[in-house]
């Protein structure tokens, strides 16, 4: 079942969606890089996520 979310109407909602998308992109980039380097597909550490958020 597919549920369409409502439109983003506040800056807070936009910021939350942006952070969610950046997290997904960062995890995908990490997995791609780790796979290429032969390090496996481990989870990002809390330190890595905090560093990315700056």
Secondary structure, 3 states (H helix, E strand, C coil): CCCCCCCCCCHHHHHHHHHHHHHHHHHHHHHHHHHHHCCCCCCCCHHHHHHHHC
